[in-house]
Amino acid sequence: MLSDKEICALLIERQYIHRPWRGDLASLVRHLGALQLDAIQRITRAHHHQLYNRLPRYRESHLAQAEQRREIFEYWSHAAAYLPMEHYRFARVRMDRIRDGQRHWFEKNAKLCRYVLDRVRAEGQLKASDFVRAKGGWWEWSDEKKALEQLFHEGELMVSHRAGFQKVFDLPERLLPSDIQTDTASDLDYGRHLVRTFLRCHGVGRLEEIAYLRRHDRPLVAAAVEQMLRSGELIPQGSELMLAEESSPPARVPRRVRLLSPFDPLVLQRKRLKRLFGFDYQLECYLPAPKRRYGYFCLPILYGDRFAGVVDLKADREGGLLRVEALHWSAKPGAALLASFNRAVGQFARFHGLAAAR
C-alpha cells in the first residue's frame, strides 16, 4: 500500500514535472491524454506553459508544427484541449452526442449551420472573422460563429490551426490522416480509454477524478473501472486505483522549483490537490480585485514533492522584464528554496525573451 507521500511522489513522477520528457511533443501529449488550452496570456498561454515544464528546448512554434503535421488535433476533453490524433475515434463519442441533440452552449440553428458548412466546403479554410457582419467583430459571438462552433463540436468541422488565436476551420476529410480510425469507439472502449489514459498520466486516481468535468462520461467510467477490477487490470491502493502493469514505487523526487500553470494537470483538480498535498489553491483572476488574497494570476510553486507558495508574475514586454507582482510563501523559505526559485524565475523569463526583474 502506498503512503500519501509516495502517492504525491508518484503523481509528480508520472507528470514529468522534474524529469524531462525524452520523446517528442506528440508522444508527450499522448502520455498526458490532453493538453488544455486557455486564452489568458498574463505571461504565456497555459498550453505552452505546460509544455515548457516538460520538454527540454521547447519553443512555442513547436506546438503549431505538431498540429500542422497532424500529430495532434484540437477538440474537447474536460475542456478545450489538444488531443493525440490517434484518439480521434474516442473524441467521436462526444461529437456524436452533440450531433444527436446534446446541448453544448446554445441551441443549434440548422439552417445557418448548413450555410456555414457549405461555405467552408466551397471556399476552403475559414475562421469566424470571415463571417463578420458590419455591426461588429467576431468576439461578439455572431450567429455564424455559433454555427461554426456547433459544427466543430459535432465533428462536421475541424480546426486546421489558429491564426491570432482564432480557430481556422476546415472539413475533417481534408485534415485527417488516411490511417486514422474514424469510427466511433464503443462505450466500453471509451470508458477504458479514459481510465487508462488518466492512470497512466497520474499514476493513481479515484473514479470521480477520472471523470472530472465529464458528467456524461461518469457511467461509462464506472462500468470500465468495474470491468477492469474484475479482470485484474486495475488494483486498489486504499481508496485509489492503479494500473496493475504500472505499480512500481516512485523514484526520489528532486528538490528543485517548478512554476506551474494554473491549468497544469498536477494542480487542475483543486480538491485532490488539497487532499494529497495540503495545498489550498485558487486562481483569482476571475474574482473582483478586492476579493483577491494573493494576486491576479498566481502560479503554484512546486518545490520537490511539496508546494511552497504562489507567485504572481507579469510579462512587461515593453520593458523586457518578467516582473514579480506578488509572492506568498506557505512557510518561511530557506536558502536552498530561494536559490532554486530565483533560478526558475530566471529560466522562465529567458524562455520568453525577457530578463527577470530584481
PASEVEX-732494 format. One record per residue (C-alpha): y, z, x. Coordinates in steps of 0.05 Angstrom, whole numbers, plus 32768, in hexadecimal, padded with zeros to 4 digits. Each point is the difference from the previous one (the first is absolute). Layout:
N
YZX;...
//
This chain:
358
800080008000;80447FEC801C;803680358005;80467FF27FE4;80187FF78048;7FC97FCD800D;80117FDB7FBF;80497FFB8016;7FEA7FE68044;7FD17FCE7FDF;80387FE67FD3;802E7FF5803C;7FC97FE08029;7FEC7FCE7FC9;80497FEF7FF4;80097FEA8049;804180278005;7FF8801B8047;7FCD7FCF801D;80157FB67FFC;7FDA7FCD7FD7;7FDC7FD2802F;7FF87FC57FD1;80337FD07FE3;802F800B7FC6;7FD27FE27FCC;7FC6802D8014;802D803D7FFC;80167FEE7FB9;7FB57FF77FF0;7FF38047801B;803A801E7FDA;7FED7FDA7FC1;80497FF57FEE;80437FFF8023;8035801A7FD0;80427FDB7FFB;804280207FF1;80467FE27FFC;8026803B801D;801B7FF08045;8021803F801A;7FE27FF08044;7FC77FD07FF4;7FD77FEF7FC3;7FC180297FF3;7FCE7FC9800F;801E7FF48046;8004804B800E;7FB6800A7FF0;7FEC7FC7802E;802F80188038;7FDB80428002;7FBC7FE08006;80057FBE8025;80167FFE8049;80377FCC800D;800A7FF37FB5;803C7FD67FEC;80187FF57FB9;7FF37FB58006;7FB5800E8008;7FF880137FB7;801F7FBE7FE7;7FD37FDA8030;7FC280227FE5;80167FED7FBA;800D7FB88015;7FBA7FFD801D;7FE780187FBC;7FDD803C8020;8024802E7FCE;80217FF67FBD;803280267FD6;7FEA801F7FBF;7FF780457FE1;7FD5803A8016;801880457FEA;80457FE0800A;801B7FBE801C;7FD97FF2803F;7FE37FCF8032;7FB57FFA7FF8;7FCA7FE0802B;7FF37FB97FE8;7FB6800F7FFB;801180337FCA;801C7FCB7FD1;7FC480047FD1;800D804B7FF7;80497FF27FF0;7FE77FD17FCA;7FE9803D7FD7;804880157FF5;80187FB87FF7;7FCE7FF67FC8;801580407FDE;80497FEB8001;7FEE7FBA7FE8;7FD7801E7FC7;803A80287FE6;800680408029;804B800B8007;802080078044;804B800A7FF8;80157FD57FC6;7FE67FD57FC7;7FE97FBA8011;802A7FC47FEA;7FC97FCB7FFD;802F7FC57FF5;802C8012803B;7FC3800D802C;7FE87FBA7FF2;80447FE48012;800380278042;7FB97FEE8012;800D7FB67FF1;803C8001802F;7FD9801F8039;7FC87FCE7FF5;80307FC68001;803380168034;7FD7802B8030;80138044801A;803880237FD9;802080448000;802580267FCA;80447FE98018;7FEC7FB87FF2;800380137FB7;804380248003;802D7FF57FC4;804B7FF98006;800A80467FE5;7FDE80278037;7FD38007803D;7FB6800C8008;8007804C8006;801080017FB5;7FB77FF17FF1;800D7FC37FD5;7FCB7FEA7FCF;7FE97FCC8033;7FF680358035;7FD880297FCF;7FD57FC37FF2;7FF57FF5804B;7FEA80498007;7FD37FFC7FC3;7FDE7FC1801C;7FFA80228044;7FDE803D7FE2;7FD27FD47FD7;7FEC7FD9803F;801C7FBE7FE6;80318002803A;7FFB801D8046;803580148032;80037FCE8039;803180298029;804280247FF9;80457FE4800E;803480368008;7FCE802E7FDE;7FFE7FD17FC3;7FB97FEB7FED;7FF37FB68008;7FCB7FEB7FCD;7FCC7FC98000;7FBF7FEF7FDE;7FC280268019;7FDA7FBF800C;80357FEB8033;7FFC80428026;7FBA801C7FFD;7FD27FEE803A;7FC57FD57FEB;7FCC80348016;801C803A7FD6;7FD880187FC4;802B7FF97FC2;7FCF801A7FCB;801280437FE3;7FD9803B801C;7FD380267FCF;801780457FEA;7FCB8022802C;80117FD6803D;804A800E7FF5;7FF5804B7FF9;7FD48001803E;80357FD88025;803680337FEF;7FD4803A8016;7FE97FE18041;80457FE78013;802180437FF4;7FCC80298024;7FFC7FD0803B;804B80078008;8006804A7FF3;7FBD801D8015;7FFB802E7FC4;801D80037FBA;7FF980177FB9;7FF67FD57FC3;8047800B7FE8;801A7FEC8045;7FD77FC08001;801B7FEF7FBB;804880148011;80327FD97FD5;7FC57FD87FE4;7FF6801D7FBB;7FDE7FC17FE6;7FD08002803C;7FEC80497FFC;7FC27FF57FD3;7FE87FC98030;800B802E803C;7FDB80397FDE;7FC57FD37FEF;7FFE7FE68048;80028046801D;7FC680167FD4;7FD77FC48014;80108008804A;7FEF804A7FFF;7FBC7FF07FE1;7FF27FCA8034;8014802D803A;803A7FD38015;802F803A7FF3;7FF780488017;8027803B7FE6;802A802A802F;8010803A7FD3;80307FE27FCD;800A7FC3802B;7FD87FBF8004;7FED7FDB8040;7FDB7FC08010;7FBC8012801C;80057FCD8039;8042801D8017;7FF1804A8002;800C800D804A;803180388010;80477FED8013;80187FFB8048;8035802E801D;80467FEF7FE6;80347FF18036;803E802C8001;80377FCC7FF6;80347FF07FCC;7FFC7FC87FCE;80397FF37FD0;7FDF7FE97FBF;80197FD57FC7;800680257FBE;7FCF7FCB7FE6;7FCD80088038;7FB980097FE4;7FFA80428024;803A80207FD9;80037FD57FC1;7FD880317FD5;802E803C8002;7FD080317FDE;7FC97FF18032;803380068039;801380457FE8;7FB880167FF3;7FE47FEB8043;803B80058030;802B80337FDC;803A7FCF8003;802C7FFD7FC2;80237FBD8006;802C7FD97FD1;80267FBF8009;804780127FE9;80217FBB7FFD;7FF27FFE7FB6;802480427FF4;804B80087FF5;802280158041;800F80487FE9;7FB6800C7FF3;7FE77FEA8045;7FE98038802E;7FF17FD9803F;801D7FB97FFF;80017FBC7FDF;7FC37FE18023;7FDD80368028;7FC37FEB8029;7FC680318009;7FF880168049;7FB680028011;7FF080278040;7FB77FFE8012;7FDB80167FC2;803A80247FDE;80427FEE7FE0;803A801F8027;803A7FEC7FD3;80297FC67FE6;80377FD5801D;80337FD47FDC;800E7FC4802D;80317FC87FF3;80087FBE8024;80497FF38013;7FFA7FB5800D;804A7FF68011;800080398032;7FBB7FEE801B;7FE680477FF5;7FC980247FDB;8022803E7FE6;7FE080437FEE;802380127FBF;7FD8803F7FF4;7FC680258021;7FD780397FE3;7FC780238023;7FC980267FDC;800280348038;802880078040;7FE97FC7802E;7FE8800B8047;80147FD7803C;7FC37FD27FFC;800D7FF07FB7;804A7FF2800D;7FF07FD2803B;7FCC7FDA7FD8;80307FFA7FC5;80377FE4802C;7FD07FCD801D;7FEA7FEB7FBB;80487FF67FE8;80107FD9803F;7FC47FD27FF7;80107FF67FB6;80487FEE8012;7FEA7FCD8034;7FD07FE07FCE;803E7FF07FD6;802A7FEA803B;802A80407FFD;800F803B802D;7FF280477FE9;804180267FF3;800680408027;
//
